[in-house]
Amino acid sequence: MIPLRTIPRARIEVSEIGFGAAPLGNLYHPITDLQARITLELALTAGMNYVDTAPHYGHGLSERRTGDALRERPGIVLSTKVGRLLRADSALRGDAERLGFRSALPFVGHYDYTYDGILRSHEDSLQRLGLARVDLLFVHDIGARTHGARNAHYFDQLTQGRGFEALRRLRDEGMIAGFGVGANEWQAGLEALEQADCDVMLLAGRYTLLEQGALDRFLPLCLERQVAVVIGGAYNSGILATGTMQSGELRYDYGEAPADVVARVARIEAHCRDFQVPLAAAALQFPLAHPAVASVILGLGAPAQVEETIKLHQLRIPSEFWLALRDAGLIAEAAPVPAGR
């Protein structure tokens, strides 16, 4: 079984490998309801007791499929996200890709981080999930990478517009166990921690084998405040899973990988070959060494991906491998590395 780690402020335990349900929303390509159900149930059986979804994933499809699979499964920790309200659009037809998802659900997301928007988003998610409760809520995609010049406007909705107050109310009333921010930049999490008593943070793509910018300020503050961190995007959108030798586009940060990133990954791959360590195994295990990290969530859309993930998680990586990466300047000097796995 997969070991559990504690989210102390929320008083819950999550598997150190979690199920990211974006593929259940038909991320980049469609999968059937049956495949979605089988994949998630296999992950649960394997010991992944933590599942993360969002209204944005498939424009509601991921939440619907997730709820259908979890309804008769007690003991599962579930997180979803707030900050986008889905509105019906009768002009939408078919499942052409929209915002990365091949979903036919005719809904469009509209940002709303206000008090009323947060409460409405939570209630809408419960309806789509068909569940009476979620455990954790993340404010979805706040930050300059998503909103650019309008980020200050949306962050004001969380503070002056009382969005954080709505999250505290849900926690105080026992509707959720905890809340935090889910973003692709550690700076957004740092700003949130300055304004709200968050319990958990979801950081995607910014503490990985490839980049460790969150080490200096964000992760130490989380440790100081006992705020657990969930790591998403451990493969940096794919390049740390596939490596650089495959044909076709190399993906990084939801797009084509720039040359400097490809070159850095190639250097890491060379060490992987020397020590006979799969690149994906190193990328999966690396973030788990940091004491602030409670779980690494991976987007899984097929049973074979679940089985491969379990193998990568269990693979023993020699300590000499990590020392070689550090000596080569490929991981930060201060980054903790796995030991004794």
N, C-alpha and C positions, 0 to 999 in steps of 0.2 A: 504493500500500500504506500501511498505518497505521504510523507511526513506533513504534519500540521504545524502552523505557526500562528501566534496570537496577534490580533489587532487589539492592543490593550485597552484603549479608551472605549472601544465598542464592545469589549468583553466577548468577542467571538473568535473562533479559530478557523483558519482557511488553509487549504492544501497549498503547499509551496509551488505547485504548478496548477494554474487555474485555466478554465475553459473560456476563451474569448469567442463570443457568439456573433461577431461581425459576419463570418461566412454564412451563418444561418440566415442572414439577410440578403443572400445572393451577391456577395462582394465579388465584383468583376465578372462572375459567371454564375448562371443559375444552377441550383441543386434542387432535388425533389423534396417534398415534405418527408418522405420516408427516409431518404438519406440523412436529412437533418436530424430526424428523430433517432435513428440508429447511431449516428456519430455521437450525439450528446449522451445517449444512454450508455454507450461503451465507455465514454470518459468518466461518467459517474461511477460505473461499476469498477473502473480501474483506480478509483480513489480521489478523483478531482471533485472535491466537495464545494468548490467555489466557481460560480458562473457569472460572467459579466456581459451585459447587453446594453442596448441604448435605443431610444426611439429613432435615431438617425439611421441605424443599420437596417437597410432595406425599407426605409420609410414606414416602419412599424412591423415589418415581416419578421425580423429577428425576435422581437418581444413576443409575438404571437406563437412562433414555433417554440421558443424557450418555455413559455408558460405551459404549453400543451405537454411538454416532456417532464416538467417539474411538478405538475399538479398533484401527483400521487407519490412524490418522492420527498419525505420529510428529511430534515437534517442538512439540507443544501443551503449554503450561503449565496445569496443573489444580490448583485448590484446592477443598477441601471442609472440613467443619467437624466439631468434636468437642464433646461436652458433653451430647448427647441420645442415649440408646440407644432403639432402636425395638423394641417388644415386640408380638407378635401378640395380637389381641383378636378372638376368634371371634364376639363379639356384633355386630361392625361389619358393616353391609351397605350396598351402594350407594355413590354418590359425592356424597352431600350435603356441603355445605361444612363443613369442619372446620379451624379456625384459618386460614381464608382460602383453603384448597386444596380443589378439587373432585376428589379422588382416591379411587378405590375400594380402594386398598391398605389391608388391615385391620391397620394398625400404629399404635401410640400411643407418643409420645415421652416418655421419663422422664429427668429431668436427672441427670447423673452426671459430675462433673468430677474424680473421684479418679484415682489412678495406674492402677488396673485398668480403670476406666471409659474413660479416654482410650485405652488400648491396645485395648480391646474395640471402641470406636467406630471407630478407625482400621481395624481388621481387618474389621469389618462393612461399612464403606464400600467397601473393596476388593472384597468379595464382591458387593455390589450393583452396583458399577461394572463388575465383570468385568475389572478391570485389576490389574496387579501393583504399581502405584505411583501415588501422588499427589505433587505437588511441594510444596504448601503446606497446612498445617493451621491453621485459625482456631478458637479457643475461641469457641463460638457463644453470643451473647446473655448473657454475664455482665454484671452491672450492675443498679443499682437500678431502672431503667426496666422491666426484665423481672421481677426477683425481689422488688422491694420490700424489706420488712423481713427477708426471708430471704437477701438478697444476701451478707451477711457469712458466713452458713453455707456458701453455695456457693463463695464466694471462698476460704474456709478449705480446701475440698476441693482447690483448686489449689495451695495452699501447704502446709498441714499434711498434707493428704491426698495430696500429692506428684503432683498432676496436671501441674504445670509440669515436674517431674522426668521424667515419662513422655514429654513432648514433647521434652525435651532428649535423652533416650535415642534416640527415633526419629530425630532429626536426627544425633546422633553416630554412629549405626549406618548412616547413609546411606539410611534408609527414606524420608525427606523432605528437601527442601532447606532448609526453614525453617518457622517457626511464629510465631503471634502471636494477637491477639484480634480478633474481629469483633463489633462492638457498635454500638448506636444512640446512644451517649453517649461523648464524649471522655474523661470522667472515669474510665470503666472502663479505657480504654486507658492512661491516666496511671498508675492504680494497678497495672496489670499491668507496666508498664515499671519500676516501683519494686521489683518482686519477681522479674522474670525477664528473661533476655537474649533478648528477642524480636527477630525479623528483619524482620517486616512487620506492619502493622496494617491492618485493614479498618474504616473509619469510615463509617457509613451515616447520611446526612441531616444531619450536623452541621458539614460544611464545604461550603456550597453558595452559590449566588447569593443565597439568602434569609437565610442565617445563617452567621456566621463565628466562633462562640464558641471554636473550637479554635485560633484564631490565637495566643492569648496564652501558653499554656503547653504544650499538647499537641504542636502541630506544631514549635515550636522544639526541644523535647526530642527528637523524632524526627530532626530534622536533625542535632542534636548527636551522636546515637548511630548515625547512618547507618541508621536504621530506615525503610524505605520505607513509604509510605501508599497504600493502595487506597481510593478513594472510592466508596461505594455511595450509593444514594438521591439522586443529583444533582438529580432532579426533585422531591424532597421528597414522594414518594408520588403525584405526578401534577400538582400545581398549577402547577409550573414547566414542565410539558410542554403542558398544555392552556390555561393562562391562566385569567382570571376571567370571560371573556365567554361561555363555553359554557353550555348548559342542563344541568340536573341537578346532582348533588352535586359540590362542589369538594373534592378529597381532599388532605389534608396529614397526614403522620405516621400513616398507616394508618387515618385516620378523617376526619370532616368538618372542613374548614378553619375555624378561628375567624375572627371578623370582623377582628381586627387583622392577621392573616396575609393575608387577602384584600385588605385595603386596601394593604398593603405591596407585594404582587404587582401590584396595579393600577397603582401608581406606577412600578414597574419596566417594566410593559407600555407605559406612556405614552412612556417613553424609547425603548423598542423600536420603537414606531410612528414616532417622530421620525427615527430612524436607519435605518428599514426593516430591522431585525434581528429574526429570529424569536426569540421568548422561549426556546424550547427550545435553540436554538444557543448563546445566551449562557449558559444554565444548564449545558450540556454542556462548553463550553470554559473557563468560569471556573475550576473547581478545578484544571485542568491547568497553570495558571500558577504554582502554588506549587511550589517546588523539592523539597519532600518527597514530592510526589505522583508515583507511578509509573504509575497507571492509574485510569481511571474506568470502573466496570462498570455496565452498563445491562441491566435485565431485558427480554429480547426474545423474543416469542412468535410472530412471524409474519415471513415474508420481507419484506413491505413495511416493517416496523419496522426491519429491518436496513438496507435501502436508504436509508430516511430518516435513520437515524443516521449513516451514512457521509456523506451530504450535509451534515448539520448540523455534523459534525466538520470538514469541509473548507471550510465557508463562511468567507470572510474578513470579520471584524468590525472596523470602523474604531476606532482608538485613542481617537478623540473620544467614542465611545459609553461606554467605560469611565470616562473622565474625567468625563463628565456624571453617571454613576451615583455616582461618588465625591463630586463636588461637591454632589450632592443628599442625601448622607448615606445612600445606599442600599446601599453596600458599605463595609466597614471601611477606614479610612485606611491601615492597614498591610497590607491584602490585596494581594498581587501580582496584576497583571492581564495577560491575554494581550497579546503584542506581536508584530507581524510575521507573524501566521498567514495 
